[in-house]
Amino acid sequence: VLLHGGDLLLQSRARNAEALSQLCDVALWFSGLPFTHKLVIAGNHDGAIAALGKDGTQKMLSGVKYLQDEEVEVMGLRIYC
């Protein structure tokens, strides 16, 4: 299980081309990691993620579970964010 706890982007305050490019880079990085379960929680430097919303962010992070105001159970662990 990989759990990334916030601040995926560098000082992102809004949804702009630079922030979306960074998010694409992060998605590509996650896709190459050898974990069965990959979970992401946004942090205070992830303004673009907030602007995209839960569904928009989930679409960009294929193969990763984006958690926002929900609980998920993975391998017997309950995680809420």
C-alpha positions in Angstrom: 0.0 0.0 0.0 1.3 3.4 -0.9 -0.3 6.4 0.8 0.8 9.9 -0.4 -0.3 12.4 2.2 -0.6 15.7 0.5 1.4 18.4 -1.4 1.7 16.6 -4.7 2.2 19.9 -6.5 4.6 22.7 -6.0 2.8 25.7 -4.5 -0.3 25.3 -6.7 -3.0 27.8 -5.9 -5.2 27.5 -9.0 -6.0 25.3 -11.9 -3.5 26.5 -14.5 -1.4 24.9 -17.2 1.7 24.5 -15.0 -0.3 22.8 -12.2 -2.0 20.5 -14.6 1.3 19.6 -16.1 2.7 18.8 -12.7 -0.4 16.6 -11.9 0.2 14.7 -15.2 3.8 14.2 -14.2 2.7 12.9 -10.8 0.2 10.5 -12.4 2.9 9.2 -14.7 5.2 8.7 -11.7 2.5 6.8 -9.8 1.8 4.6 -12.8 5.4 3.3 -12.6 5.4 2.4 -8.9 5.0 -1.3 -8.0 2.2 -1.0 -5.5 -1.1 -2.9 -5.7 -2.9 -0.1 -3.9 -2.1 3.6 -4.4 -3.9 6.2 -2.3 -3.6 10.0 -2.6 -4.7 12.8 -0.3 -4.4 16.4 -1.3 -2.5 18.9 0.8 -2.5 22.7 1.3 -0.2 23.3 -1.7 -2.6 21.4 -4.1 -4.9 24.3 -5.1 -5.3 22.8 -8.7 -6.6 19.6 -7.2 -9.2 21.6 -5.2 -10.2 23.5 -8.4 -10.5 20.3 -10.4 -12.7 18.7 -7.7 -12.8 15.1 -6.7 -14.1 13.6 -10.0 -11.7 15.7 -12.2 -8.7 14.8 -10.0 -9.7 11.1 -10.0 -9.8 11.1 -13.8 -6.3 12.5 -14.0 -4.9 10.0 -11.5 -5.7 6.8 -13.3 -4.7 3.7 -11.3 -4.7 5.8 -8.1 -7.5 6.2 -5.5 -7.9 9.9 -4.7 -9.5 10.3 -1.2 -11.6 13.3 -0.4 -14.2 13.2 2.4 -14.5 9.4 2.2 -13.4 6.2 3.7 -11.7 3.3 1.9 -10.7 -0.2 3.2 -7.5 -1.6 1.8 -6.0 -4.9 3.0 -8.0 -4.7 6.3 -7.0 -1.0 7.0 -9.8 1.6 7.1 -8.5 5.0 5.9 -10.6 8.2 6.0 -9.7 11.5 4.6 
